[in-house]
Amino acid sequence: MSFFKRRKDVRNQYGWFGNYSSWEALTSISGGYESGNILDITKKALLKVKNGQAVYERDSVLFDKKIYPHAVISALLYTAIECDKTLNVIDFGGSLGSTYFQVRDLIPAGVNIHWSVVEQENYVRCGQQSFEDEILKFHFTILESLASKRADVLLLSSVLQYLEKPHEFLLEIMKYDFKYIIVDRTAFINDNQPDRLTLQIVPPEIYEARYPAWFFNEEKFLGYFQDYEIKTQFVSYVEGEQEMEIDHVKAGYDKGFFFVKK
């Protein structure tokens, strides 16, 4: 009995916590996503995927069976058909190409792919050194990526909730006039509550880290996309993200959208 109680207490240490008033209030108690150990762990995992030693990586964790984000793949295939069998993607916050490696085997050989990851400086330099090829590229900013190759698709997968100023970013990306925007694995708050800023504590079997994480008000979030049609919306393909707890109470959910310019 006591053994199982201890196991439950340990699990309760991880997840999303609090309702913080400012990003600065969290930075003193969180290492942030810039932590070097996260990059090292992710690099080692994705090199195994790249070299055929593993089939699938998500959030630095390796899996022996690939789980496909079918909604994202469907959206990518839609854009490829609409764009004459070309798929030019900016994957903002795309780590070292995790989504690219996840979906590439379901993109037909007849589709001409260009996949640009825009990331933090240390990820970009690592990506350019160890992962870049004729298809997969790495850039420091969206503007730099667009200068290299005009993109039709902006992919935002599990990234917006980790930005200090996500609403400013959403205003910024509207200036680039992307034809298609795919939002995936993005956290929203239940019951039309205001945005909530939490502390996310990652289980150590993934990596030792804690960082600020937003839960968005969905109605306010969608207000930025008035010039887009919601082609489809979908729940997260990751088990456990369809309902998310804050302070161990069900309070949010991850979901995604496929937006098409009107």
Backbone torsions as a table, in degrees:
resi	resn	phi	psi	omega
1	MET	NA	-49.1	-177.7
2	SER	-65.8	-32.4	179.4
3	PHE	-61.0	-48.5	-178.3
4	PHE	-67.6	-33.1	177.0
5	LYS	-64.2	-41.6	178.5
6	ARG	-64.3	-41.0	178.6
7	ARG	-60.9	-42.4	178.9
8	LYS	-65.1	-41.3	179.5
9	ASP	-62.7	-37.5	178.4
10	VAL	-64.4	-44.8	179.3
11	ARG	-61.0	-33.8	-177.7
12	ASN	-69.8	-8.2	178.5
13	GLN	-79.4	-12.4	-172.2
14	TYR	-118.8	151.0	-178.7
15	GLY	130.4	-145.5	-176.5
16	TRP	-115.6	136.9	-172.4
17	PHE	-141.0	147.0	167.2
18	GLY	86.2	178.2	176.4
19	ASN	-147.2	86.4	-168.7
20	TYR	-89.2	149.5	-175.3
21	SER	-84.3	-23.0	-177.4
22	SER	-154.3	156.1	176.8
23	TRP	-61.7	-40.5	-178.1
24	GLU	-61.8	-31.5	179.9
25	ALA	-64.9	-21.1	-177.8
26	LEU	-97.6	-24.6	-172.5
27	THR	-64.1	-27.6	-179.0
28	SER	-73.5	-19.6	-178.7
29	ILE	-114.6	7.0	179.2
30	SER	-132.2	141.3	179.2
31	GLY	-76.7	-19.6	-179.2
32	GLY	82.3	169.2	-177.8
33	TYR	-77.4	-5.9	-178.6
34	GLU	-80.8	-3.4	-175.7
35	SER	-55.4	132.7	-176.4
36	GLY	-64.1	-30.6	-177.6
37	ASN	-66.1	-30.0	179.6
38	ILE	-66.6	-44.8	178.6
39	LEU	-61.7	-45.3	-178.8
40	ASP	-61.3	-44.3	-179.5
41	ILE	-65.8	-42.6	-179.8
42	THR	-65.0	-41.7	179.2
43	LYS	-60.4	-47.2	-178.9
44	LYS	-61.9	-41.2	-179.4
45	ALA	-66.2	-46.2	-176.2
46	LEU	-73.0	-27.7	173.6
47	LEU	-63.1	-34.9	176.4
48	LYS	-66.6	-38.0	176.2
49	VAL	-66.3	-47.6	-179.4
50	LYS	-58.9	-38.7	-176.3
51	ASN	-90.0	6.2	176.2
52	GLY	79.2	13.3	178.7
53	GLN	-88.4	-12.1	176.0
54	ALA	-147.2	158.3	-174.0
55	VAL	-98.2	-20.9	-167.7
56	TYR	-163.6	136.9	176.2
57	GLU	-129.5	137.7	172.1
58	ARG	-142.9	125.7	179.9
59	ASP	54.1	38.1	177.4
60	SER	79.0	-5.1	-178.4
61	VAL	-92.8	133.6	178.3
62	LEU	-90.4	144.2	179.0
63	PHE	-126.8	149.7	178.7
64	ASP	-89.5	-4.3	176.7
65	LYS	-137.9	130.1	-176.5
66	LYS	-77.4	134.7	172.6
67	ILE	-107.8	119.5	-174.7
68	TYR	-91.0	138.5	171.6
69	PRO	-83.9	82.6	-169.2
70	HIS	-60.9	-35.8	179.1
71	ALA	-64.2	-40.8	178.2
72	VAL	-66.5	-43.3	179.4
73	ILE	-62.0	-42.5	178.2
74	SER	-60.0	-42.8	178.9
75	ALA	-64.4	-41.4	178.1
76	LEU	-63.3	-42.2	178.9
77	LEU	-66.2	-37.2	176.7
78	TYR	-59.4	-48.0	-178.6
79	THR	-66.3	-36.6	179.3
80	ALA	-62.0	-41.5	178.3
81	ILE	-66.5	-44.8	-179.4
82	GLU	-65.6	-25.3	-176.5
83	CYS	-106.7	33.8	174.2
84	ASP	56.7	50.4	175.7
85	LYS	61.6	34.3	171.8
86	THR	-123.0	146.5	-178.9
87	LEU	-135.1	95.8	-179.7
88	ASN	-107.2	108.8	-169.4
89	VAL	-118.4	136.4	162.1
90	ILE	-105.2	119.0	-178.5
91	ASP	-104.6	90.8	-175.0
92	PHE	-78.0	125.9	-176.9
93	GLY	73.3	30.2	-172.6
94	GLY	-85.7	18.2	177.4
95	SER	58.4	-127.9	179.9
96	LEU	-106.9	25.0	179.0
97	GLY	101.5	25.3	-175.0
98	SER	-54.5	-49.7	-177.2
99	THR	-68.4	-37.8	177.3
100	TYR	-57.5	-49.6	-180.0
101	PHE	-65.8	-26.5	-179.2
102	GLN	-74.3	-36.1	-171.5
103	VAL	-105.9	-12.0	-167.7
104	ARG	-60.4	-32.2	-177.2
105	ASP	-77.1	-5.2	175.0
106	LEU	-107.1	6.6	172.7
107	ILE	-96.1	119.5	-175.6
108	PRO	-57.1	150.1	-177.9
109	ALA	-61.6	-24.6	-179.1
110	GLY	-76.7	-5.3	179.4
111	VAL	-90.5	128.9	178.0
112	ASN	-85.0	110.9	-172.9
113	ILE	-104.1	136.4	165.4
114	HIS	-132.6	119.7	-172.9
115	TRP	-123.5	112.4	-178.3
116	SER	-109.8	121.0	174.7
117	VAL	-93.2	127.9	173.7
118	VAL	-108.7	122.7	-171.9
119	GLU	-147.4	-178.6	172.8
120	GLN	-62.4	157.1	-172.8
121	GLU	-56.1	-44.3	-176.4
122	ASN	-67.5	-33.1	176.4
123	TYR	-69.8	-40.7	-179.4
124	VAL	-62.7	-45.6	-179.0
125	ARG	-65.3	-40.0	176.5
126	CYS	-64.0	-44.2	-179.9
127	GLY	-62.9	-42.9	179.4
128	GLN	-63.8	-34.8	-177.8
129	GLN	-78.8	-38.2	-167.9
130	SER	-116.0	-15.0	-172.6
131	PHE	-129.3	-18.1	-173.7
132	GLU	-68.3	140.4	175.2
133	ASP	-146.6	-160.2	-175.8
134	GLU	-70.5	-16.9	180.0
135	ILE	-105.8	-49.8	-175.1
136	LEU	-90.3	121.0	-179.9
137	LYS	-124.7	163.2	-179.7
138	PHE	-132.1	134.1	-178.8
139	HIS	-136.9	157.6	-176.3
140	PHE	-83.1	-28.7	-178.0
141	THR	-141.3	162.8	174.9
142	ILE	-63.5	-41.5	179.7
143	LEU	-60.7	-41.8	178.4
144	GLU	-63.3	-41.4	179.1
145	SER	-64.2	-45.0	-180.0
146	LEU	-64.0	-32.8	178.0
147	ALA	-68.0	-30.6	179.0
148	SER	-78.4	-41.6	-176.9
149	LYS	-159.6	123.6	179.0
150	ARG	-65.8	129.7	-178.2
151	ALA	-105.7	143.1	174.3
152	ASP	-91.8	-29.7	-170.7
153	VAL	-118.6	130.7	169.6
154	LEU	-108.3	122.2	178.6
155	LEU	-106.7	126.2	179.0
156	LEU	-125.1	93.2	-175.4
157	SER	-113.6	115.4	177.7
158	SER	50.1	49.4	-177.8
159	VAL	-132.6	-36.1	-172.9
160	LEU	-60.8	-36.8	-177.4
161	GLN	-71.4	-8.5	180.0
162	TYR	-106.1	9.8	176.3
163	LEU	-91.3	141.9	179.1
164	GLU	-62.8	-41.3	-177.1
165	LYS	-126.8	71.6	-174.9
166	PRO	-64.2	-32.8	-178.1
167	HIS	-70.5	-37.3	174.3
168	GLU	-63.9	-38.5	178.4
169	PHE	-64.6	-42.5	179.6
170	LEU	-62.4	-38.7	175.0
171	LEU	-63.4	-39.9	-178.5
172	GLU	-63.6	-46.4	-173.6
173	ILE	-67.5	-23.4	177.9
174	MET	-64.9	-23.3	179.6
175	LYS	-70.5	-20.7	-175.9
176	TYR	-86.0	-10.3	171.7
177	ASP	57.3	47.2	176.2
178	PHE	-65.0	142.2	176.9
179	LYS	-68.0	-36.0	-174.6
180	TYR	-137.0	139.5	174.0
181	ILE	-130.7	126.7	176.9
182	ILE	-110.8	119.2	175.7
183	VAL	-107.5	125.0	-175.3
184	ASP	-134.5	147.5	174.4
185	ARG	49.5	53.8	-178.8
186	THR	-113.5	136.1	-170.3
187	ALA	-87.6	133.2	178.3
188	PHE	-128.0	154.2	-177.8
189	ILE	-94.4	146.8	179.6
190	ASN	-71.4	158.8	165.5
191	ASP	60.4	31.7	175.1
192	ASN	56.9	31.2	177.2
193	GLN	-74.6	163.1	176.1
194	PRO	-64.9	161.8	173.7
195	ASP	-48.2	143.0	179.9
196	ARG	-129.1	130.0	179.2
197	LEU	-100.4	124.1	-175.2
198	THR	-124.0	170.0	170.3
199	LEU	-103.1	120.6	175.9
200	GLN	-96.7	125.4	176.9
201	ILE	-111.1	118.3	-173.6
202	VAL	-85.6	135.4	176.1
203	PRO	-59.2	139.2	-174.7
204	PRO	-65.1	-19.6	177.0
205	GLU	-69.5	-15.3	172.0
206	ILE	-89.8	-65.6	169.2
207	TYR	-170.8	160.4	179.1
208	GLU	-80.1	109.6	-180.0
209	ALA	-164.4	154.8	171.8
210	ARG	-148.3	138.8	-178.6
211	TYR	-156.4	161.7	178.3
212	PRO	-66.3	145.9	179.1
213	ALA	-148.9	129.5	179.7
214	TRP	-88.5	149.8	161.8
215	PHE	-117.7	122.4	-172.0
216	PHE	-93.2	152.2	166.7
217	ASN	-77.4	118.7	-171.7
218	GLU	-63.7	-41.2	-178.7
219	GLU	-61.8	-45.3	178.0
220	LYS	-64.1	-41.7	179.7
221	PHE	-57.9	-47.8	-177.0
222	LEU	-67.7	-19.1	178.5
223	GLY	-61.1	-23.1	179.0
224	TYR	-74.4	-15.7	-171.1
225	PHE	-110.0	35.1	-177.8
226	GLN	-67.0	-22.8	177.9
227	ASP	-87.6	6.9	-178.8
228	TYR	-122.3	148.7	169.6
229	GLU	-89.8	136.7	171.6
230	ILE	-79.9	100.6	-178.5
231	LYS	-68.4	-41.4	175.3
232	THR	-159.4	157.1	171.7
233	GLN	-131.5	152.6	-168.6
234	PHE	-154.2	153.4	176.8
235	VAL	-80.3	163.3	177.1
236	SER	-63.6	140.7	177.4
237	TYR	-80.1	-8.5	-176.9
238	VAL	-86.7	125.6	-179.7
239	GLU	-59.4	132.4	178.6
240	GLY	95.2	-11.4	-179.2
241	GLU	-94.3	-8.7	178.6
242	GLN	-67.4	-32.0	172.0
243	GLU	-129.9	127.7	-175.5
244	MET	-123.4	144.8	-178.0
245	GLU	-103.9	142.2	167.7
246	ILE	-120.5	126.8	-174.5
247	ASP	54.1	36.9	175.7
248	HIS	66.3	20.5	175.1
249	VAL	-122.0	133.9	179.1
250	LYS	-59.4	118.7	-171.3
251	ALA	-141.3	-7.0	-176.0
252	GLY	-160.9	-173.5	-176.6
253	TYR	-161.6	151.7	171.7
254	ASP	-97.8	137.6	174.6
255	LYS	-153.0	179.0	-179.0
256	GLY	-142.6	167.1	179.8
257	PHE	-140.4	149.1	169.5
258	PHE	-116.6	112.4	-177.1
259	PHE	-103.2	135.9	177.1
260	VAL	-121.8	130.2	-178.5
261	LYS	-59.7	132.1	179.6
262	LYS	-71.8	NA	NA
